[in-house]
């Protein structure tokens, strides 16, 4: 696309695929070489557009992370449900999905003046309905609407609840006390 003499390369999600490739091909290798890690046990937390990026990662290269905590995902704007379309395309492809996803949104986000055009709550409900239909043993999905939550204050609650859901006591064998 050329605009006013500029050659612009527009990519879906603003370069998210390239960023995900960097994480997959370079950053994870660096972290694994530098720190003790558990291979295959990678979690992602994202809020707002970071939540949208996490869903993009889940639907485009699900093997990068095995657990996702997504808060108020930015997947729709001004009536364009770009993230919901990506989910629909993934589901229609019939590719298997193996991950654990905990997704949340604040009850009041649709009415937040600064993010209202993003339709965070209504798009959350639409996406949750799609994902409930593909949950199975390999794909665990849970979601919740946080009462009274706004876009600014909901992420710490979502993070805390999400980490407890994916790494809480029910998800680990008890440790023997010497």
C-alpha positions as a printed Julia matrix, in Angstrom:
178×3 Matrix{Float64}:
   0.0     0.0    0.0
   1.39    3.44  -0.93
   0.2     6.52   0.96
   1.62    9.95   0.16
   4.76    8.44  -1.33
   5.3     6.05   1.58
   5.41    2.3    1.05
   3.72    0.82   4.11
   3.66   -2.89   4.82
   0.54   -3.52   6.87
   0.58   -6.77   8.8
  -2.23   -8.34  10.81
  -2.0    -7.55  14.52
   0.67   -4.89  13.86
   3.62   -7.26  13.58
   2.48   -9.75  16.22
   3.61  -12.74  14.14
   7.12  -11.34  13.88
   7.21  -10.64  17.62
   5.97  -14.14  18.38
   8.7   -15.58  16.12
  11.3   -13.58  18.08
   9.94  -14.97  21.37
   9.82  -18.54  20.02
  13.14  -18.56  18.16
  15.37  -16.29  20.25
  14.01  -15.22  23.62
  12.97  -18.67  24.87
  16.34  -20.14  23.86
  18.11  -17.34  25.73
  15.99  -17.82  28.85
  16.46  -21.61  28.77
  20.23  -21.19  28.44
  20.43  -18.6   31.23
  17.93  -19.8   33.84
  16.64  -23.12  35.12
  13.33  -23.71  33.34
  10.85  -26.52  32.94
  10.79  -27.4   29.23
   7.32  -27.15  27.75
   5.87  -25.36  30.78
   5.57  -21.8   29.53
   2.88  -19.4   30.62
   1.8   -16.1   29.1
  -0.06  -13.24  30.77
  -1.44  -10.39  28.71
  -3.86   -7.55  29.36
  -5.72   -5.47  26.76
  -3.75   -5.56  23.5
  -1.3    -7.86  25.28
  -4.28  -10.17  25.85
  -5.1    -9.96  22.16
  -1.48  -10.87  21.38
  -1.74  -13.89  23.68
  -4.82  -15.1   21.83
  -3.02  -14.53  18.53
  -0.18  -16.71  19.87
  -2.66  -19.39  20.95
  -4.37  -19.54  17.56
  -1.31  -19.11  15.34
   1.45  -21.01  17.18
  -0.08  -22.69  20.21
   3.09  -24.6   21.09
   5.01  -21.53  22.22
   3.09  -21.39  25.51
   1.13  -24.11  27.28
  -0.76  -21.85  29.68
  -2.43  -18.5   29.03
  -3.87  -15.93  31.43
  -5.7   -13.38  29.31
  -7.23  -10.23  30.78
  -9.57   -7.92  28.88
  -8.35   -9.02  25.47
  -8.29   -6.4   22.75
  -9.91   -8.42  19.96
 -12.49   -6.05  18.53
 -12.58   -2.36  17.73
 -15.31   -0.19  16.28
 -17.31   -3.24  15.23
 -14.39   -5.07  13.6
 -14.07   -8.4   15.46
 -10.58   -9.19  14.11
  -9.64  -11.46  17.05
 -12.92  -13.32  16.94
 -12.42  -13.95  13.21
  -8.97  -15.4   13.99
 -10.53  -17.75  16.58
 -13.28  -18.77  14.14
 -10.72  -19.51  11.42
  -8.62  -21.58  13.82
 -11.62  -23.59  15.01
 -12.82  -24.13  11.42
  -9.36  -25.43  10.45
  -9.84  -28.44  12.73
  -6.29  -28.14  14.07
  -5.97  -29.49  17.62
  -5.61  -27.07  20.5
  -3.61  -28.17  23.52
  -3.36  -25.49  26.22
  -4.9   -24.14  29.38
  -6.59  -20.75  29.01
  -7.94  -18.6   31.83
  -9.65  -15.5   30.45
 -11.33  -12.61  32.27
 -12.79   -9.17  31.73
 -14.04   -6.4   33.98
 -17.8    -5.99  34.15
 -17.65   -2.21  33.56
 -15.13   -2.14  30.69
 -17.67   -1.74  27.92
 -18.69    1.56  29.51
 -15.16    2.87  30.09
 -14.93    6.07  28.04
 -11.31    5.44  27.0
 -11.79    1.88  25.76
 -15.51    1.67  24.95
 -14.94    1.44  21.2
 -13.0    -1.79  21.83
 -16.2    -3.59  22.93
 -14.17   -5.53  25.51
 -17.09   -7.14  27.34
 -19.32   -8.02  24.39
 -16.39   -9.42  22.37
 -15.28  -11.37  25.47
 -18.7   -13.06  25.63
 -18.59  -13.86  21.9
 -15.12  -15.38  22.15
 -15.97  -17.32  25.32
 -18.96  -18.9   23.57
 -16.72  -20.02  20.7
 -14.05  -21.43  22.99
 -16.49  -23.33  25.2
 -17.39  -25.29  22.1
 -13.85  -26.54  21.56
 -12.79  -27.28  25.15
 -11.68  -30.88  25.63
  -9.08  -32.81  27.62
  -6.2   -31.19  25.74
  -7.73  -27.7   25.88
  -8.9   -26.45  29.25
 -10.82  -23.19  29.22
 -12.29  -21.12  32.01
 -13.5   -17.56  32.07
 -14.97  -15.03  34.44
 -16.34  -11.53  34.5
 -14.88   -9.55  37.4
 -17.69   -7.6   39.14
 -17.23   -3.84  39.0
 -13.9    -4.16  37.17
 -12.71   -1.4   34.85
  -9.92   -1.58  32.31
  -7.46    0.15  34.61
  -8.07   -1.83  37.79
  -8.96   -5.33  36.59
  -5.56   -6.62  35.47
  -4.01   -7.28  38.93
  -7.1    -9.29  39.93
  -7.01  -11.2   36.64
  -3.29  -11.9   37.02
  -3.63  -13.14  40.6
  -6.64  -15.35  39.88
  -5.12  -16.63  36.66
  -1.81  -17.64  38.24
  -3.7   -19.4   41.03
  -5.82  -21.21  38.45
  -2.88  -22.49  36.4
  -0.24  -22.97  39.12
  -2.3   -23.21  42.3
  -2.16  -26.02  44.85
  -4.61  -28.2   42.93
  -2.21  -28.2   39.97
   0.89  -29.39  41.84
   1.69  -32.55  43.72
   2.3   -31.91  47.42
   5.91  -31.37  48.39
   7.27  -33.69  51.05
   8.43  -31.86  54.17
  11.73  -33.24  55.56
